[in-house]
Amino acid sequence: MIIIENTLVSEDVLDEKFVCDLKACKGHCCVEGDEGAPLEEDEIQILEDIQEAVQPYMTEKGKQAVKDQGFYVVTDDNELATPLVDNEACAYVYYDKGIAQCSIEKAHSEGKIDFKKPISCHLYPVRITKNANYDAVNYHEWIVCQWACVKGDKLNVPVYQFLKESLIRKFGQSWYTQVEIAAEFKRQSKAE
């Protein structure tokens, strides 16, 4: 683990290679799993505020899930998450040529909203665990992302580089610069 400001960063974030390959995985990270995407408290109001702009991109089942469950749910672990359709796909998923896509991100890309998508989605495959004095920043390895690891290896792109935009969004440019410095130091140490 590497300490950067008030975070503990797993060395896997610096070492593992990762580049999403939607053609290969079909967006399964938005469909698989036991719970929806983790949400931060300040994202709840945002989700409510953007519903009108996002709904045109959602599936009918997704719209019904939000209507029945709300803009968010509270998980068994007392965490906030997006609702699911039939205990599978995130309610905000729609499909384009068989690939799961995010209706929130689609509304953002078309200039309808300023919010790109929940930060947990933007950060994936990094997961953040909040503790009393720090946030743990960990790489989450999941079989549905095996093709992203293959593509990342082929292109030699570490997780932190793939997630540059989202890590800066979450922690700021200064934090990200420190991650780059730590990664470079680690590379030079291995070379010696």
C-alpha positions in Angstrom: 0.0 0.0 0.0 1.1 3.5 -0.8 0.0 6.5 1.3 -1.1 9.5 -0.7 -2.9 12.3 1.2 -5.7 10.6 3.1 -5.8 7.5 1.0 -4.1 4.1 1.0 -3.5 3.0 -2.6 -3.1 -0.6 -3.4 0.1 -1.3 -5.5 -2.2 -3.3 -7.8 -3.6 0.1 -9.0 -0.1 0.9 -10.2 0.9 -2.5 -11.4 -2.1 -4.3 -13.0 -2.9 -3.6 -16.6 -6.5 -2.7 -17.7 -8.3 -1.2 -20.7 -12.0 -1.8 -21.1 -12.9 -3.9 -24.1 -16.7 -3.5 -24.5 -16.8 -5.5 -27.7 -15.5 -8.5 -25.8 -17.2 -8.2 -22.5 -20.5 -6.6 -23.7 -20.6 -4.4 -20.6 -21.2 -7.2 -18.2 -20.0 -5.2 -15.2 -23.3 -3.3 -15.4 -25.3 -6.5 -15.6 -23.6 -9.0 -13.3 -23.4 -8.9 -9.5 -25.6 -9.0 -6.5 -26.2 -5.2 -6.1 -26.4 -2.1 -8.2 -23.6 0.4 -8.6 -22.4 1.9 -5.3 -23.5 5.5 -4.8 -22.2 8.3 -2.7 -24.7 10.3 -0.6 -24.3 13.5 -2.7 -25.2 11.5 -5.9 -28.7 10.7 -4.6 -30.0 14.2 -5.2 -28.2 14.3 -8.5 -29.9 11.1 -9.7 -33.3 12.6 -8.7 -32.6 15.9 -10.5 -31.5 14.2 -13.8 -34.2 11.6 -14.1 -36.2 13.5 -16.7 -33.2 13.8 -18.9 -32.1 10.2 -18.4 -35.4 8.5 -18.8 -35.5 8.7 -22.6 -32.4 6.5 -22.8 -33.6 3.9 -20.3 -35.4 0.6 -21.0 -39.0 0.2 -20.0 -37.9 -2.3 -17.4 -35.3 0.1 -16.1 -37.9 2.9 -15.8 -40.2 0.5 -14.0 -37.4 -0.5 -11.6 -36.8 3.1 -10.7 -40.5 3.7 -10.3 -40.9 0.7 -8.0 -37.7 0.9 -6.0 -36.7 4.6 -6.2 -33.7 6.4 -7.7 -31.5 4.4 -5.3 -31.7 1.4 -2.9 -30.1 0.6 0.4 -28.3 -2.7 0.3 -28.1 -5.4 3.0 -24.8 -3.8 4.1 -26.6 -0.5 4.5 -24.8 1.0 1.5 -26.5 3.1 -1.2 -26.7 1.6 -4.7 -28.5 1.9 -8.0 -31.7 -0.2 -8.3 -31.6 -3.4 -10.4 -33.9 -4.9 -13.0 -34.9 -8.4 -12.1 -31.9 -8.6 -9.7 -29.5 -8.4 -12.6 -28.8 -5.3 -14.7 -28.5 -1.8 -13.3 -31.8 0.0 -13.9 -29.9 2.7 -15.8 -28.6 0.2 -18.4 -29.8 0.2 -22.0 -28.4 -2.0 -24.9 -26.8 -0.9 -28.1 -25.9 -3.7 -30.5 -26.0 -6.2 -27.6 -23.6 -4.1 -25.4 -24.8 -2.8 -22.1 -24.5 1.0 -22.0 -25.2 3.6 -19.3 -28.3 5.8 -19.9 -26.8 8.4 -17.6 -23.5 8.6 -19.5 -25.5 8.7 -22.8 -27.5 11.7 -21.6 -24.2 13.3 -20.5 -22.5 12.7 -23.9 -25.5 14.3 -25.7 -25.2 17.4 -23.5 -28.4 16.9 -21.6 -26.8 16.7 -18.1 -23.5 17.7 -16.5 -23.2 14.5 -14.4 -21.2 11.8 -16.3 -22.2 8.8 -14.2 -21.8 7.6 -10.6 -18.2 7.9 -9.5 -18.1 4.2 -8.6 -18.9 3.3 -12.2 -16.4 5.8 -13.6 -13.7 4.4 -11.3 -14.2 0.8 -12.1 -12.1 -1.5 -11.7 -11.1 0.6 -8.7 -13.2 0.3 -5.6 -13.0 2.7 -2.6 -13.5 1.6 1.0 -14.1 4.4 3.4 -12.5 4.1 6.8 -12.5 6.5 9.8 -9.1 8.1 8.9 -8.5 7.2 5.2 -10.0 5.8 2.0 -8.6 2.5 0.7 -8.2 2.6 -3.1 -8.1 -1.0 -4.3 -8.1 -2.8 -7.6 -11.1 -5.1 -7.9 -10.3 -8.2 -10.0 -13.4 -9.7 -11.6 -13.7 -12.5 -14.2 -16.1 -10.5 -16.3 -13.2 -8.0 -16.9 -10.7 -10.6 -18.1 -10.7 -9.1 -21.6 -9.9 -5.7 -20.2 -6.8 -7.2 -18.5 -5.8 -8.9 -21.8 -6.2 -5.6 -23.7 -4.4 -3.7 -20.9 -1.5 -6.1 -21.0 -1.3 -5.8 -24.8 -1.3 -2.0 -24.7 0.7 -1.9 -21.5 -1.7 0.5 -19.7 -1.7 0.3 -15.9 -5.1 0.7 -14.1 -4.2 4.2 -12.8 -3.5 5.5 -16.3 -6.7 4.0 -17.7 -8.6 5.7 -14.9 -6.8 9.1 -15.0 -9.9 11.1 -15.7 -12.0 9.4 -13.0 -9.2 9.4 -10.4 -8.7 13.1 -10.9 -12.5 13.6 -10.7 -12.5 11.8 -7.4 -9.3 12.9 -5.7 -7.9 15.9 -7.7 -4.9 16.6 -10.0 -2.4 16.9 -7.1 -3.4 13.4 -5.8 -3.1 11.9 -9.3 0.3 13.5 -9.8 1.5 11.8 -6.6 0.3 8.5 -7.9 2.2 9.0 -11.1 5.4 9.9 -9.1 4.9 6.7 -7.0 4.4 4.6 -10.1 7.6 6.0 -11.7 9.6 5.5 -8.5 8.4 1.9 -8.4 9.4 1.3 -12.0 12.8 2.8 -11.5 13.3 0.7 -8.3 12.5 -2.5 -10.3 14.9 -1.5 -13.1 17.8 -1.2 -10.7 
